[in-house]
Amino acid sequence: MLHFSYSSEQNEIRELSLKFAKNEMMPKASEYDESGEFPMPILKKAWELGLVNTCIPAEYGGTGFSAQDAVIITEALAYGCLGMNTAIMANDLALLPIVIAGSDEQKKRFLTPFTEDYKIAAFCLTEPGFGSDAASLQTLAKDNGDHFLLSGEKMWITNAGFADLFVVYATVDPKLKHKGIIALVVEKEMAGIEIGKPEKKMGHRCSDTRAVTFRNVKVPKENLIAGPGEGWKAAMKTLDHSRPLVASSAVGGAQCALDHSIAYAKQRVQFGVPISQHQGVQFLISEMAMKVEAARLLTAKAAWLLDNHQPNTQVASYAKAFAADAFMQTSTDAVQVFGGYGYSTEYPVEKLMRDAKLIQIYEGTSQIQRLVIAKEIFSRSL
Amino acid sequence: MNIFVCVKQVPDTETKITPTSDGSYIETSSIKWIMNPYDEFAVEQALLMKAAKPEAIVTVVRVGSTKDAEALRTAMAMGADEAILIDGPDHLDSYMTAKAIKGAIEKSGKTADLILTGKQAIDSDSLQVPQLLAQMLNMPSVSVVVGFENNGGTLTLKREVEGGALEIYEVKAPALVACNKGLNTPRYASLPGIMKAKKKPLTTYSLADVGVSDDDKRLKYSAFKLPPEKPPGKKFDAMDEANQAKVVSDVVNLLRTEAKVI
């Protein structure tokens, strides 16, 4: 069975999310982009409507959405503002390891509070010296009887300054590489957590990004989500879930760039006609439209595979890389369609271009996605 | 307490409208339908009343084709308790629509303590159904309402009149109130609300069920056409000083003879 339509419920979810994006996020996007302030009132409102933490299963108080539902929501929210969406999506990224690898007791303890109040979570994998090469991470978790002593530094941590909990990847022994990696939940009240200053960024400027340093933080063993050997698997499974989300955020951003370009091309007159009648502009816009649709379909397939319990690593990487690259191209071309006006912050497309760049970097760069794809291809061929 | 809210499903304001080739109606296949924006104020007002009186039952009623029930489902996702759909054409005339809603309210077995509607539907802009319905039900009705207070069944209603002035009415329920922008801020349907709405009862009646037949038709649509395209605006170049006197006299002349505004 192959079909390309949303269920009526998915249409409603999409309508609500888009309405929220257009009425609440878009009008404030430029202001928050300029100030770099964390958009707390908007995030809270999104949480109240159930647009945040879509990964929490119904039995723990969540909405119990499918991966397909989640990408529909993310696409719409990213249409409103990539930076705000990053703050929203980062909660899912951080909570997913708990959903994937946590025990029933841990899920109740950590996930349910997120459904009762707006709380913020941060996913801590990357370190100053290890980004793409995450298996070489150095943050140490020393077994100390009934608890771990956690020490090390994490970098580029989204939501860090506001997080109620951190899902931290650490190693019990760096020599073991990925086999030594574990996942722990660190709660903000624990002593020894040092939160860095907000990073000054090119795009996604209202999302909060900081370094986080752990200095001998005592983490009780009941906060261990995945032990040695399991931690790395949990991280990889998390990416299988989160990459379709990131891809859909690129689709939303690219759709936004396309819509702005179409509207502008119809009203901007040069040589006596709207520029939409010039082939040079038509080609740019047709190219954008093709890329947006192709990226959306790949993303939908990556989510569909997940919902149907089939391996999706390869297709999730297709989607993430293709959508991110499509967004970069589409937003760059949108600036081109707008010409000089596009380069000005008075118009919305330069922000999209800045925001697009990060999607090619975080959650596995476009190059890492190609390595993942190649690894999948060659590990499956004789 | 029973509150009925009439909602209409209308084409999204961003939808491009095309008449059918025979001119009998508009192409509906490519239309994105939304709840009539004024009806959102009516739904919100009902939900605010329900918040104050939790035992109140909010029923949303719509006349229209069954293929999309979005407006009703949205209203239930916002918090309405039940929905009634009267299956009929999307462009029934105002009299038939009002009569159908009256029939549906009676058939529901509930006594309406309050009926809320939008002040008008943004597609046909007839502005008749609220008044017709109130007349048929022998209820007082107030339209273009921007202020609403309920004091034990006595409603204090503010309605906008020309020039921004307000008229204040005191009306005893049961009554019909047609709502305008500014009355409240309609809430979003939340995602959990959307999930819950699926389990809420939606009753469907045919036009015959609610006692409406072709004999009730008061209006015959002869054709649907797009308005003629506006001619492009005229431009005058007054930058050249030598020409200015002539340009001014030309413009004044055209304003007098063509635009007829002076």
Interface residues (C-beta under 8 A of the other chain):
Chain A: S8 E9 N11 E12 I13 E15 L16 K19 F20 E48 L49 G50 L51 T63 F65 I73
Chain B: E70 R73 T74 A77 Y188 A189 S190 L191 P192 G193 I194 M195 K198
